[in-house]
Amino acid sequence: MAHKAGFVSIIGKPNAGKSTLMNALVGEKMSIITPKAQTTRHRILGIVNSDDYQIVFSDTPGIIKPHYALHESMMHQVEGSIVDADLILLVTDINEEYDEQDVLKKLQGSTAPLAVLINKIDKSNEEDVKKKAEYWNEQLNPKVVFAISALHDHNIKAVMDFVLENLPEHPAYYDKDALTDRNDRFFASEMIRAQVFKQYKKEIPYSTEVIVTAFIEGDTLHRISAEIIVERESQKNIIIGNKGEMLKIVGTYARRDMEEFFQRKIFLEMFVKVIPDWRSKKNYLKKFGYE
C-alpha cells in the first residue's frame, strides 16, 4: 500500500472550537483551550503517524478583522495554512450568527478539498443542524458537511476517515516520532498563557504575551523562567495582584499543567514586564515569534 501524507488546515472563526477539535484528532493536548475567543495566536502543527500515513494537522488563529499588527500576523498564518493545505476543515459553531464573508474571502482560490464541520451540536437540535448543513452546502459546496461535537468526541472518527480517504500519496514530511513542530519552550509559554486567559477578565489576556527566558531540562526536574509581557503599568499590577496572590495562582496551575505535560517536576519562576503597545510594534512581534 502506498504511503499517504498531507497537510490538513483547521480554520474558522474564534470560539468555533478549533483547538478542541485539533486536540481530539491528534489525541494530545497541544492547542490552548479556554472559553475566551482568540486564544490561538500561532499556527500549531499536530502530527498523527502510522506505518501507512502521516497527517499534519494545522490549528490556526480564529479568523478576525485585524486591529493590530499582531492580528495581521495571525491572519497571515491562516492564509499560509490555506495555501499549504492538501485538505481544509472549516469549523463552525452551530450557534454562530456571523458574516461569513471573512471566511469565504480567505478560501477564495483554494482548490483543496473542503469539509465543513458544524461543531457543538450537543447544544442544538436536529432541525437546526439540518438547516445549518443546507446553508453551508449552498454557500461553499463543500465535499462533505459533518455535524460534530469535538468536546464529546461525536463524529470525530468520521472526520478522521474522511481525512485519510483524501490524503495524497506522499512520503512523510516529518520524522515518524514527531508529534508537533513546536518545542517544549513554546508549550510551557502556552500553558502559562492559558492560565492568564482563565484567571483574568476583560482586555488583560489579549494584552499579554508570555516569553520563556530559560528552560533547563533535568532527569527529574525542569527549571523554567518566564516573562509575562503586558502593555501598561496598571495591567502589571492586575497580573501580580494583591501581595502577589494572582501571579501565585497562575504559577500554581501552570506548573501543574506542565508537570502533567512534561512528566517531570517543574520549578517555575515568573516575572511581569511592561512593553507599551507591543501588539502594534513589528520588532517586538518578530522577537516574540510572529512573522
TORLO-892777 format. One record per residue: residue in three letters; chain; x, y, z of N, C-alpha, C in turn. Coordinates in steps of 0.2 Angstrom, whole numbers, plus 5000, padded with zeros to 4 digits. Example, Ala and Ser with C-alpha at 12.3 -4.5 7.8 and 13.67 -1.06 7.14 Angstrom:
(atom 'ALA','A',(5066,4972,5039),(5062,4978,5039),(5066,4984,5039))
(atom 'SER','A',(5064,4989,5035),(5068,4995,5036),(5064,5000,5039))
// end
This chain:
(atom 'MET','A',(5004,4994,5000),(5000,5000,5000),(5004,5006,5000))
(atom 'ALA','A',(5003,5011,4996),(5007,5017,4995),(5006,5021,5002))
(atom 'HIS','A',(5011,5025,5003),(5011,5029,5009),(5008,5036,5008))
(atom 'LYS','A',(5003,5038,5012),(5000,5044,5012),(5003,5049,5017))
(atom 'ALA','A',(5003,5056,5015),(5005,5061,5019),(5002,5068,5017))
(atom 'GLY','A',(5000,5072,5021),(4997,5078,5019),(4996,5083,5025))
(atom 'PHE','A',(4995,5089,5023),(4993,5095,5027),(4986,5096,5028))
(atom 'VAL','A',(4983,5096,5034),(4976,5097,5035),(4975,5103,5039))
(atom 'SER','A',(4972,5109,5036),(4972,5115,5039),(4965,5116,5042))
(atom 'ILE','A',(4965,5117,5049),(4959,5118,5053),(4958,5126,5053))
(atom 'ILE','A',(4952,5128,5050),(4951,5135,5051),(4944,5137,5053))
(atom 'GLY','A',(4943,5143,5055),(4936,5145,5057),(4937,5152,5061))
(atom 'LYS','A',(4931,5154,5063),(4931,5160,5067),(4933,5158,5075))
(atom 'PRO','A',(4935,5163,5079),(4936,5162,5086),(4930,5159,5089))
(atom 'ASN','A',(4932,5155,5094),(4926,5151,5098),(4922,5146,5094))
(atom 'ALA','A',(4925,5144,5088),(4921,5138,5085),(4923,5132,5088))
(atom 'GLY','A',(4928,5131,5091),(4930,5125,5094),(4936,5122,5090))
(atom 'LYS','A',(4940,5126,5087),(4945,5123,5083),(4950,5119,5087))
(atom 'SER','A',(4952,5122,5092),(4958,5119,5096),(4955,5113,5100))
(atom 'THR','A',(4949,5113,5102),(4946,5106,5105),(4946,5101,5099))
(atom 'LEU','A',(4944,5103,5093),(4944,5098,5088),(4951,5095,5086))
(atom 'MET','A',(4956,5100,5086),(4963,5098,5085),(4966,5093,5090))
(atom 'ASN','A',(4964,5094,5096),(4966,5090,5102),(4963,5083,5101))
(atom 'ALA','A',(4957,5083,5099),(4953,5077,5098),(4956,5073,5093))
(atom 'LEU','A',(4958,5076,5087),(4960,5072,5081),(4967,5070,5083))
(atom 'VAL','A',(4971,5074,5086),(4978,5072,5087),(4979,5068,5093))
(atom 'GLY','A',(4974,5068,5098),(4975,5064,5104),(4980,5067,5109))
(atom 'GLU','A',(4982,5073,5108),(4987,5076,5113),(4984,5083,5114))
(atom 'LYS','A',(4986,5086,5120),(4983,5092,5122),(4989,5097,5119))
(atom 'MET','A',(4988,5100,5113),(4993,5104,5110),(4990,5111,5109))
(atom 'SER','A',(4984,5112,5108),(4981,5119,5107),(4978,5121,5113))
(atom 'ILE','A',(4979,5128,5115),(4977,5131,5121),(4969,5131,5120))
(atom 'ILE','A',(4966,5129,5125),(4958,5129,5125),(4956,5133,5131))
(atom 'THR','A',(4953,5139,5130),(4949,5142,5136),(4943,5145,5133))
(atom 'PRO','A',(4938,5147,5137),(4931,5149,5135),(4932,5156,5131))
(atom 'LYS','A',(4937,5159,5131),(4938,5165,5128),(4940,5165,5121))
(atom 'ALA','A',(4938,5169,5116),(4939,5169,5109),(4947,5171,5108))
(atom 'GLN','A',(4949,5170,5102),(4956,5172,5100),(4962,5170,5105))
(atom 'THR','A',(4961,5164,5107),(4966,5161,5111),(4972,5158,5107))
(atom 'THR','A',(4971,5156,5101),(4976,5153,5097),(4979,5159,5093))
(atom 'ARG','A',(4986,5160,5094),(4989,5166,5091),(4994,5163,5086))
(atom 'HIS','A',(4996,5157,5087),(5001,5154,5082),(4998,5148,5078))
(atom 'ARG','A',(5001,5147,5072),(4999,5141,5069),(5003,5135,5072))
(atom 'ILE','A',(4999,5130,5075),(5002,5125,5078),(5001,5118,5074))
(atom 'LEU','A',(5006,5114,5073),(5005,5108,5070),(5005,5102,5075))
(atom 'GLY','A',(5000,5098,5073),(4999,5092,5077),(5000,5086,5072))
(atom 'ILE','A',(5004,5081,5073),(5006,5076,5068),(5003,5069,5071))
(atom 'VAL','A',(5000,5066,5066),(4997,5059,5068),(5001,5054,5063))
(atom 'ASN','A',(5004,5049,5066),(5008,5045,5062),(5006,5038,5062))
(atom 'SER','A',(5006,5034,5057),(5005,5027,5057),(5010,5024,5052))
(atom 'ASP','A',(5011,5017,5051),(5015,5015,5046),(5013,5017,5039))
(atom 'ASP','A',(5007,5018,5038),(5004,5020,5031),(5003,5027,5030))
(atom 'TYR','A',(5003,5031,5035),(5001,5038,5033),(5004,5043,5039))
(atom 'GLN','A',(5005,5049,5037),(5006,5055,5041),(5002,5060,5040))
(atom 'ILE','A',(4997,5062,5045),(4993,5068,5044),(4996,5074,5048))
(atom 'VAL','A',(4997,5079,5045),(4999,5085,5048),(4994,5090,5049))
(atom 'PHE','A',(4991,5090,5055),(4985,5095,5056),(4988,5102,5058))
(atom 'SER','A',(4985,5107,5056),(4987,5114,5057),(4981,5118,5060))
(atom 'ASP','A',(4982,5119,5067),(4977,5123,5070),(4979,5130,5069))
(atom 'THR','A',(4975,5135,5067),(4976,5141,5065),(4972,5146,5070))
(atom 'PRO','A',(4975,5153,5070),(4971,5158,5074),(4964,5159,5071))
(atom 'GLY','A',(4959,5160,5075),(4952,5162,5073),(4952,5168,5068))
(atom 'ILE','A',(4948,5167,5063),(4948,5172,5058),(4944,5178,5060))
(atom 'ILE','A',(4948,5184,5060),(4945,5190,5063),(4947,5196,5058))
(atom 'LYS','A',(4944,5202,5059),(4946,5208,5056),(4952,5211,5060))
(atom 'PRO','A',(4958,5212,5057),(4964,5214,5061),(4963,5221,5063))
(atom 'HIS','A',(4965,5222,5070),(4965,5229,5073),(4972,5231,5075))
(atom 'TYR','A',(4977,5226,5075),(4984,5227,5077),(4988,5224,5072))
(atom 'ALA','A',(4995,5225,5073),(5000,5222,5069),(5000,5214,5071))
(atom 'LEU','A',(4998,5213,5077),(4998,5206,5080),(4992,5202,5076))
(atom 'HIS','A',(4986,5205,5075),(4981,5202,5072),(4983,5201,5064))
(atom 'GLU','A',(4986,5206,5061),(4988,5205,5054),(4993,5198,5054))
(atom 'SER','A',(4998,5198,5058),(5002,5192,5058),(4998,5186,5059))
(atom 'MET','A',(4993,5186,5064),(4989,5180,5065),(4985,5178,5058))
(atom 'MET','A',(4982,5183,5054),(4979,5182,5048),(4983,5179,5043))
(atom 'HIS','A',(4990,5181,5043),(4995,5179,5038),(4996,5171,5039))
(atom 'GLN','A',(4995,5169,5045),(4996,5162,5047),(4991,5158,5044))
(atom 'VAL','A',(4984,5161,5045),(4979,5157,5042),(4979,5157,5034))
(atom 'GLU','A',(4981,5162,5031),(4982,5162,5024),(4987,5157,5022))
(atom 'GLY','A',(4993,5157,5025),(4998,5152,5024),(4996,5145,5024))
(atom 'SER','A',(4992,5144,5030),(4990,5137,5031),(4985,5135,5025))
(atom 'ILE','A',(4981,5139,5023),(4976,5138,5017),(4980,5136,5011))
(atom 'VAL','A',(4985,5140,5009),(4989,5139,5004),(4993,5132,5004))
(atom 'ASP','A',(4995,5130,5010),(4999,5124,5011),(4994,5118,5011))
(atom 'ALA','A',(4988,5119,5012),(4984,5113,5013),(4982,5108,5008))
(atom 'ASP','A',(4982,5102,5009),(4980,5097,5005),(4973,5096,5006))
(atom 'LEU','A',(4970,5098,5012),(4963,5097,5014),(4962,5102,5019))
(atom 'ILE','A',(4956,5105,5019),(4954,5110,5023),(4947,5108,5027))
(atom 'LEU','A',(4948,5109,5034),(4942,5108,5038),(4940,5115,5041))
(atom 'LEU','A',(4934,5117,5039),(4931,5123,5041),(4927,5122,5047))
(atom 'VAL','A',(4928,5124,5053),(4925,5123,5059),(4920,5128,5060))
(atom 'THR','A',(4914,5127,5061),(4909,5132,5063),(4905,5130,5069))
(atom 'ASP','A',(4903,5135,5073),(4899,5134,5079),(4892,5134,5077))
(atom 'ILE','A',(4888,5129,5079),(4881,5128,5077),(4877,5134,5078))
(atom 'ASN','A',(4879,5138,5084),(4875,5144,5086),(4878,5151,5083))
(atom 'GLU','A',(4883,5150,5079),(4887,5156,5076),(4882,5160,5071))
(atom 'GLU','A',(4881,5166,5073),(4877,5170,5068),(4882,5175,5066))
(atom 'TYR','A',(4886,5174,5061),(4891,5179,5059),(4891,5180,5051))
(atom 'ASP','A',(4895,5185,5049),(4896,5187,5042),(4901,5182,5040))
(atom 'GLU','A',(4899,5178,5036),(4904,5173,5033),(4909,5175,5028))
(atom 'GLN','A',(4908,5182,5026),(4912,5184,5020),(4920,5184,5022))
(atom 'ASP','A',(4921,5185,5028),(4929,5184,5030),(4931,5178,5028))
(atom 'VAL','A',(4927,5172,5030),(4929,5165,5029),(4929,5164,5021))
(atom 'LEU','A',(4924,5166,5018),(4924,5165,5011),(4930,5168,5007))
(atom 'LYS','A',(4931,5174,5009),(4937,5178,5006),(4943,5174,5007))
(atom 'LYS','A',(4944,5171,5013),(4951,5168,5014),(4951,5161,5010))
(atom 'LEU','A',(4945,5158,5009),(4945,5152,5005),(4946,5153,4997))
(atom 'GLN','A',(4945,5159,4995),(4945,5160,4988),(4951,5158,4985))
(atom 'GLY','A',(4951,5154,4979),(4957,5152,4976),(4960,5146,4978))
(atom 'SER','A',(4957,5143,4984),(4960,5137,4986),(4956,5131,4982))
(atom 'THR','A',(4960,5126,4980),(4957,5120,4976),(4957,5114,4981))
(atom 'ALA','A',(4960,5115,4987),(4960,5109,4992),(4953,5107,4993))
(atom 'PRO','A',(4952,5100,4994),(4945,5098,4996),(4943,5101,5003))
(atom 'LEU','A',(4937,5103,5003),(4934,5106,5009),(4929,5102,5013))
(atom 'ALA','A',(4930,5101,5019),(4924,5099,5023),(4922,5104,5028))
(atom 'VAL','A',(4915,5105,5029),(4913,5109,5034),(4911,5105,5040))
(atom 'LEU','A',(4913,5107,5046),(4912,5104,5052),(4907,5108,5057))
(atom 'ILE','A',(4901,5106,5057),(4897,5110,5062),(4897,5108,5069))
(atom 'ASN','A',(4901,5112,5073),(4903,5109,5080),(4898,5111,5085))
(atom 'LYS','A',(4898,5108,5091),(4894,5110,5097),(4887,5108,5096))
(atom 'ILE','A',(4886,5102,5092),(4879,5101,5090),(4875,5098,5097))
(atom 'ASP','A',(4879,5096,5102),(4876,5094,5108),(4872,5100,5111))
(atom 'LYS','A',(4873,5106,5109),(4870,5112,5111),(4864,5114,5107))
(atom 'SER','A',(4862,5109,5103),(4857,5111,5097),(4852,5105,5096))
(atom 'ASN','A',(4848,5106,5091),(4843,5101,5089),(4844,5099,5082))
(atom 'GLU','A',(4841,5093,5080),(4841,5090,5074),(4839,5095,5068))
(atom 'GLU','A',(4834,5099,5069),(4831,5103,5064),(4836,5109,5062))
(atom 'ASP','A',(4839,5112,5068),(4844,5117,5067),(4850,5115,5063))
(atom 'VAL','A',(4852,5109,5065),(4858,5106,5062),(4857,5105,5055))
(atom 'LYS','A',(4851,5103,5053),(4850,5102,5046),(4850,5108,5042))
(atom 'LYS','A',(4847,5113,5045),(4846,5120,5042),(4854,5123,5041))
(atom 'LYS','A',(4858,5122,5046),(4865,5124,5045),(4868,5121,5040))
(atom 'ALA','A',(4867,5114,5039),(4871,5110,5034),(4869,5112,5027))
(atom 'GLU','A',(4862,5113,5026),(4860,5116,5020),(4863,5123,5018))
(atom 'TYR','A',(4863,5127,5023),(4866,5134,5022),(4873,5133,5020))
(atom 'TRP','A',(4877,5129,5023),(4884,5129,5021),(4885,5125,5014))
(atom 'ASN','A',(4881,5120,5013),(4881,5117,5006),(4880,5122,5001))
(atom 'GLU','A',(4875,5126,5002),(4873,5132,4997),(4879,5137,4996))
(atom 'GLN','A',(4882,5139,5002),(4887,5144,5002),(4894,5142,4999))
(atom 'LEU','A',(4896,5136,5001),(4903,5134,4999),(4903,5127,4995))
(atom 'ASN','A',(4898,5124,4994),(4898,5117,4990),(4904,5113,4992))
(atom 'PRO','A',(4904,5112,4999),(4910,5108,5001),(4909,5100,4999))
(atom 'LYS','A',(4915,5097,5000),(4914,5090,4998),(4910,5086,5003))
(atom 'VAL','A',(4909,5088,5009),(4905,5085,5014),(4904,5090,5020))
(atom 'VAL','A',(4898,5089,5023),(4897,5093,5029),(4896,5088,5035))
(atom 'PHE','A',(4900,5089,5041),(4899,5084,5046),(4896,5088,5052))
(atom 'ALA','A',(4891,5085,5056),(4889,5088,5062),(4893,5084,5068))
(atom 'ILE','A',(4896,5088,5072),(4901,5085,5077),(4900,5089,5083))
(atom 'SER','A',(4903,5085,5088),(4904,5088,5095),(4911,5086,5097))
(atom 'ALA','A',(4916,5091,5096),(4923,5090,5097),(4924,5088,5104))
(atom 'LEU','A',(4920,5092,5109),(4921,5091,5116),(4919,5084,5118))
(atom 'HIS','A',(4914,5081,5115),(4911,5074,5117),(4914,5069,5112))
(atom 'ASP','A',(4918,5070,5107),(4921,5066,5103),(4916,5063,5098))
(atom 'HIS','A',(4910,5066,5097),(4905,5064,5092),(4907,5065,5085))
(atom 'ASN','A',(4907,5060,5081),(4908,5060,5074),(4916,5062,5072))
(atom 'ILE','A',(4920,5062,5077),(4927,5063,5076),(4930,5058,5072))
(atom 'LYS','A',(4928,5051,5073),(4931,5046,5069),(4929,5047,5061))
(atom 'ALA','A',(4923,5049,5060),(4920,5050,5053),(4925,5056,5050))
(atom 'VAL','A',(4926,5061,5053),(4931,5066,5051),(4938,5063,5049))
(atom 'MET','A',(4940,5059,5054),(4947,5056,5053),(4947,5051,5047))
(atom 'ASP','A',(4941,5048,5046),(4941,5043,5040),(4941,5047,5033))
(atom 'PHE','A',(4937,5053,5033),(4937,5057,5028),(4944,5060,5026))
(atom 'VAL','A',(4948,5062,5031),(4954,5065,5030),(4959,5059,5027))
(atom 'LEU','A',(4959,5053,5030),(4963,5048,5027),(4961,5046,5020))
(atom 'GLU','A',(4955,5046,5018),(4952,5045,5011),(4955,5050,5006))
(atom 'ASN','A',(4956,5056,5009),(4958,5062,5004),(4965,5064,5005))
(atom 'LEU','A',(4969,5060,5009),(4976,5062,5009),(4980,5060,5003))
(atom 'PRO','A',(4984,5064,5000),(4988,5062,4994),(4993,5057,4996))
(atom 'GLU','A',(4995,5053,4991),(5001,5049,4992),(5007,5053,4992))
(atom 'HIS','A',(5011,5052,4997),(5017,5056,4998),(5021,5053,5004))
(atom 'PRO','A',(5028,5054,5003),(5032,5052,5009),(5031,5056,5015))
(atom 'ALA','A',(5032,5054,5021),(5031,5058,5027),(5035,5064,5027))
(atom 'TYR','A',(5032,5070,5029),(5036,5076,5029),(5040,5077,5036))
(atom 'TYR','A',(5038,5074,5041),(5042,5074,5047),(5044,5067,5050))
(atom 'ASP','A',(5049,5067,5054),(5051,5061,5057),(5045,5057,5060))
(atom 'LYS','A',(5045,5051,5060),(5039,5047,5062),(5037,5047,5069))
(atom 'ASP','A',(5042,5050,5073),(5041,5050,5080),(5039,5057,5082))
(atom 'ALA','A',(5039,5062,5078),(5037,5069,5079),(5030,5070,5080))
(atom 'LEU','A',(5028,5074,5085),(5021,5075,5087),(5019,5082,5085))
(atom 'THR','A',(5024,5086,5084),(5022,5093,5083),(5029,5097,5080))
(atom 'ASP','A',(5028,5103,5077),(5034,5106,5075),(5036,5111,5081))
(atom 'ARG','A',(5033,5111,5086),(5034,5116,5092),(5039,5113,5097))
(atom 'ASN','A',(5043,5117,5100),(5047,5115,5105),(5044,5115,5112))
(atom 'ASP','A',(5048,5112,5117),(5045,5112,5124),(5044,5119,5127))
(atom 'ARG','A',(5048,5124,5125),(5048,5131,5127),(5041,5134,5125))
(atom 'PHE','A',(5039,5132,5119),(5033,5135,5116),(5027,5132,5120))
(atom 'PHE','A',(5027,5126,5122),(5021,5123,5126),(5021,5126,5133))
(atom 'ALA','A',(5027,5127,5136),(5027,5130,5143),(5024,5137,5143))
(atom 'SER','A',(5026,5141,5137),(5023,5148,5137),(5016,5147,5136))
(atom 'GLU','A',(5013,5143,5132),(5006,5142,5130),(5002,5140,5137))
(atom 'MET','A',(5005,5136,5141),(5002,5134,5147),(5001,5140,5152))
(atom 'ILE','A',(5006,5144,5152),(5006,5150,5156),(5000,5155,5153))
(atom 'ARG','A',(5001,5155,5147),(4996,5160,5144),(4989,5157,5144))
(atom 'ALA','A',(4988,5151,5144),(4981,5148,5145),(4978,5150,5152))
(atom 'GLN','A',(4983,5150,5157),(4981,5152,5164),(4979,5159,5165))
(atom 'VAL','A',(4983,5163,5161),(4981,5170,5161),(4974,5171,5158))
(atom 'PHE','A',(4972,5168,5153),(4966,5168,5150),(4960,5166,5155))
(atom 'LYS','A',(4962,5161,5159),(4957,5158,5163),(4956,5162,5169))
(atom 'GLN','A',(4962,5165,5172),(4961,5169,5178),(4960,5176,5178))
(atom 'TYR','A',(4960,5179,5172),(4959,5187,5172),(4954,5188,5167))
(atom 'LYS','A',(4951,5194,5168),(4945,5196,5163),(4947,5202,5159))
(atom 'LYS','A',(4942,5204,5155),(4942,5209,5150),(4948,5209,5146))
(atom 'GLU','A',(4952,5215,5145),(4957,5215,5140),(4964,5212,5142))
(atom 'ILE','A',(4964,5210,5148),(4971,5208,5151),(4974,5202,5147))
(atom 'PRO','A',(4970,5197,5146),(4973,5191,5142),(4975,5193,5135))
(atom 'TYR','A',(4972,5198,5132),(4973,5200,5125),(4979,5205,5124))
(atom 'SER','A',(4981,5208,5130),(4986,5212,5130),(4993,5209,5132))
(atom 'THR','A',(4992,5202,5133),(4998,5199,5137),(5001,5194,5132))
(atom 'GLU','A',(5008,5194,5133),(5012,5188,5129),(5016,5185,5134))
(atom 'VAL','A',(5018,5179,5133),(5022,5175,5138),(5028,5173,5134))
(atom 'ILE','A',(5034,5174,5137),(5040,5173,5134),(5044,5168,5139))
(atom 'VAL','A',(5046,5162,5137),(5050,5158,5141),(5058,5160,5140))
(atom 'THR','A',(5061,5163,5146),(5068,5165,5145),(5073,5160,5147))
(atom 'ALA','A',(5071,5155,5151),(5076,5150,5152),(5072,5143,5153))
(atom 'PHE','A',(5075,5138,5150),(5072,5131,5151),(5077,5126,5152))
(atom 'ILE','A',(5078,5124,5158),(5084,5120,5159),(5081,5113,5161))
(atom 'GLU','A',(5083,5108,5157),(5080,5101,5157),(5084,5097,5162))
(atom 'GLY','A',(5081,5093,5166),(5084,5089,5171),(5080,5082,5170))
(atom 'ASP','A',(5083,5077,5173),(5080,5070,5173),(5074,5070,5177))
(atom 'THR','A',(5074,5073,5182),(5068,5073,5187),(5065,5080,5187))
(atom 'LEU','A',(5068,5085,5186),(5066,5092,5187),(5068,5097,5181))
(atom 'HIS','A',(5063,5100,5178),(5064,5106,5173),(5064,5112,5177))
(atom 'ARG','A',(5069,5117,5176),(5068,5124,5179),(5066,5128,5173))
(atom 'ILE','A',(5061,5132,5174),(5058,5136,5169),(5057,5143,5172))
(atom 'SER','A',(5060,5148,5168),(5059,5155,5169),(5055,5158,5164))
(atom 'ALA','A',(5050,5163,5166),(5046,5166,5160),(5044,5173,5162))
(atom 'GLU','A',(5043,5177,5157),(5041,5184,5157),(5034,5184,5155))
(atom 'ILE','A',(5030,5188,5159),(5023,5189,5156),(5023,5197,5154))
(atom 'ILE','A',(5022,5198,5148),(5023,5204,5145),(5016,5208,5145))
(atom 'VAL','A',(5015,5214,5147),(5009,5217,5147),(5010,5224,5144))
(atom 'GLU','A',(5005,5228,5142),(5006,5234,5139),(5006,5241,5143))
(atom 'ARG','A',(5003,5240,5149),(5003,5246,5154),(5005,5244,5161))
(atom 'GLU','A',(5007,5249,5165),(5009,5248,5172),(5002,5245,5176))
(atom 'SER','A',(4997,5248,5174),(4990,5246,5178),(4989,5238,5177))
(atom 'GLN','A',(4991,5236,5171),(4990,5229,5169),(4994,5224,5173))
(atom 'LYS','A',(5001,5227,5174),(5006,5223,5178),(5003,5222,5185))
(atom 'ASN','A',(5000,5228,5188),(4998,5227,5195),(4992,5222,5195))
(atom 'ILE','A',(4988,5222,5190),(4982,5217,5190),(4985,5210,5189))
(atom 'ILE','A',(4990,5209,5185),(4993,5202,5184),(4996,5200,5191))
(atom 'ILE','A',(5000,5204,5194),(5003,5202,5200),(4998,5201,5206))
(atom 'GLY','A',(4993,5206,5206),(4988,5205,5212),(4990,5207,5218))
(atom 'ASN','A',(4986,5208,5223),(4987,5210,5230),(4992,5205,5233))
(atom 'LYS','A',(4998,5208,5235),(5004,5204,5238),(5006,5198,5234))
(atom 'GLY','A',(5005,5199,5227),(5007,5193,5223),(5003,5187,5222))
(atom 'GLU','A',(4996,5188,5225),(4992,5182,5225),(4990,5180,5218))
(atom 'MET','A',(4988,5184,5214),(4986,5182,5207),(4991,5178,5203))
(atom 'LEU','A',(4997,5181,5204),(5003,5178,5200),(5004,5171,5203))
(atom 'LYS','A',(5003,5170,5209),(5005,5164,5213),(4999,5159,5210))
(atom 'ILE','A',(4993,5161,5209),(4988,5156,5207),(4990,5154,5200))
(atom 'VAL','A',(4991,5159,5195),(4993,5157,5188),(4999,5152,5188))
(atom 'GLY','A',(5004,5154,5193),(5010,5149,5193),(5008,5142,5195))
(atom 'THR','A',(5004,5142,5200),(5002,5135,5203),(4999,5131,5198))
(atom 'TYR','A',(4994,5134,5194),(4990,5130,5189),(4994,5128,5183))
(atom 'ALA','A',(4998,5133,5181),(5003,5132,5175),(5008,5127,5177))
(atom 'ARG','A',(5011,5127,5183),(5015,5122,5185),(5012,5115,5185))
(atom 'ARG','A',(5006,5114,5187),(5003,5108,5187),(5002,5105,5180))
(atom 'ASP','A',(5000,5110,5175),(4999,5108,5168),(5005,5105,5165))
(atom 'MET','A',(5011,5109,5167),(5017,5107,5164),(5020,5101,5167))
(atom 'GLU','A',(5019,5099,5173),(5021,5093,5176),(5017,5087,5173))
(atom 'GLU','A',(5011,5088,5171),(5007,5083,5168),(5010,5082,5161))
(atom 'PHE','A',(5011,5088,5157),(5013,5088,5150),(5020,5085,5149))
(atom 'PHE','A',(5025,5087,5154),(5032,5085,5153),(5034,5079,5157))
(atom 'GLN','A',(5029,5077,5161),(5030,5071,5166),(5037,5072,5170))
(atom 'ARG','A',(5038,5078,5172),(5043,5080,5177),(5041,5084,5182))
(atom 'LYS','A',(5045,5085,5187),(5043,5090,5192),(5045,5097,5189))
(atom 'ILE','A',(5042,5102,5191),(5044,5109,5187),(5045,5114,5193))
(atom 'PHE','A',(5051,5117,5192),(5052,5123,5196),(5051,5129,5191))
(atom 'LEU','A',(5046,5133,5193),(5044,5139,5188),(5044,5146,5192))
(atom 'GLU','A',(5048,5150,5189),(5048,5157,5191),(5045,5162,5186))
(atom 'MET','A',(5041,5167,5188),(5038,5171,5183),(5040,5179,5185))
(atom 'PHE','A',(5041,5183,5180),(5042,5190,5181),(5037,5194,5176))
(atom 'VAL','A',(5035,5199,5178),(5030,5203,5174),(5033,5210,5171))
(atom 'LYS','A',(5033,5211,5165),(5037,5216,5162),(5032,5220,5157))
(atom 'VAL','A',(5033,5227,5157),(5028,5231,5153),(5032,5233,5147))
(atom 'ILE','A',(5029,5232,5141),(5032,5235,5135),(5026,5238,5132))
(atom 'PRO','A',(5026,5245,5132),(5020,5249,5129),(5018,5247,5122))
(atom 'ASP','A',(5012,5245,5121),(5009,5244,5114),(5013,5239,5110))
(atom 'TRP','A',(5015,5234,5113),(5019,5229,5110),(5015,5225,5104))
(atom 'ARG','A',(5008,5225,5104),(5005,5222,5099),(5005,5225,5092))
(atom 'SER','A',(5007,5232,5093),(5007,5236,5086),(5015,5237,5084))
(atom 'LYS','A',(5019,5234,5088),(5026,5235,5086),(5029,5229,5082))
(atom 'LYS','A',(5031,5230,5076),(5033,5224,5072),(5040,5221,5075))
(atom 'ASN','A',(5044,5225,5078),(5051,5222,5080),(5049,5218,5086))
(atom 'TYR','A',(5045,5220,5090),(5043,5215,5096),(5039,5209,5094))
(atom 'LEU','A',(5035,5210,5089),(5031,5204,5086),(5036,5199,5083))
(atom 'LYS','A',(5041,5201,5080),(5046,5197,5077),(5050,5193,5082))
(atom 'LYS','A',(5052,5197,5087),(5055,5194,5093),(5051,5189,5097))
(atom 'PHE','A',(5045,5190,5097),(5040,5185,5100),(5038,5179,5096))
(atom 'GLY','A',(5041,5179,5090),(5039,5173,5086),(5034,5174,5081))
(atom 'TYR','A',(5031,5180,5080),(5026,5181,5075),(5029,5184,5069))
(atom 'GLU','A',(5027,5181,5063),(5031,5183,5057),(5027,5189,5054))
// end
